[in-house]
Amino acid sequence: MAELDLAPADLVTFYDSIGAVARADVGNGYFFDPVRDVLLRLKEYGAVGIGADQEARGLVIGWNGGGLCYVTGSSGVVYRTRTAPLDEPELGRVADDLRHFLELLEQSLSQFVANDEPGYL
């Protein structure tokens, strides 16, 4: 993972420390894929176009259980797809970096515990 120009440093650190997150019981679920799945998807389907012009490339790192994926690239910005196809995805910026994304995920989980609403992630 560290050798890929597509992976921000904090993603490499995450995979060195944690590996994966699965919260299937929250809304449709939140899944942060293990590195082997990220690399397999990259090998099978290639990198995903990200950014305004989609010339930058990124990795699908997880999904929300409802068919939408989370994508990040070397800049570290985390996007969520608005549509299921990854060949020409419509993306919306979700977080400035992985840390911000994980903080939003924590807030979504806390909100779900408090009132059974999973948040917007």
N, C-alpha and C positions, 0 to 999 in steps of 0.2 A: 504494500500500500504506500509506503514512504517513497518509493521510487516513481510513483505516478505523478505527473505534473497536474493531475486533476484533483488531488487530495490536499486540502489545507492541513497545516501542521496539527491543529487541534483535533481533527478527525483521526489522524494517526495516533495521537495521544489517547483519545477515547478508546480506540480499538486495542491499544496496548493495555489499558486499564480495565475496561468494562466489557466490551465485546458485543453486546446486543441488549435490546430492551423490548419486552413484549408485554403489553397491557391490553389483552383481548377483552377484558371485562369492562372497559371504559368506553361508552358509546359504541361506535363501530370497531374501536380498538386503535391502539397506537403501536407501531412496530418499527424498531430501529434495527435493521438487518445486520446479521453477523458479517464480518469482512469477507468470508468465503462466498457468501451469497452476492455481495456487492461486486466482487471480482468476477464471479461466474456470469452475472448479468452483463457486466462490461464486456466480457469475452464473447458472449452470445449475441448481444444487441448493439454493442458499441456505446460510446459516450452520448449524452443527451445535450442538445443545443440549449444554452441558457443565455441570459442577458437580453437586452433590447433587440439586438440583431441576431441572436442565437448563434453567433460565431464562436463564442466561448463554449467550452465543453465541460460537462459535469457528470457526476455519479449519482445514481439513484441509491439513496442510503436507507430508505424506509418508506412506509406507507401508512395510511390512516384506517385501513380495514374496509373502507368504502370505495376503493378503487383509485384513490388519488395518491400520488407518490411525493416524497420529499427528495429534493435534488440539491446538491452542493457542488461547487467547483473550487478552483484554486484560490479564488477571492475569499472563500469562506461563507459567503451569503447563502442562506438556505431558502429555497423556493418550494412551493407546492404546486403540483399540476392542477389545472382547472378542468382538464379533460383526461380521459384514460390513455389515449394513444401517445406513445413516447417518440414516434418518428418526427413529429412536428408539434410538440406540446405547447399548450398555452400555460404559462407559468405566472404565478403571483409571488412576490417577495413576502416571506413569512418572518424571517429573522436576519439580523445583521451578521451573525456568525453562529457557530455551533453552540457556544455558551448561551447566547440569547435564546436560541431554539430550545435548549434543554430547560432554561428557566420558564419559557412559555409552556412547555410540556408539564413541568412541575405545577404551574398555576392551573392548567387544565385538569390535572389529576386531583388537585386540592379542591377545585370547584366541583368536580364530580362527587367527591366524598361528601362535600357540604350539602349539595342540592341535586344530585343526579344529572346535572348538565355537564357534558364533556368539554365545553369551550369550543373555540373556533378552529383549533389546529386540525 
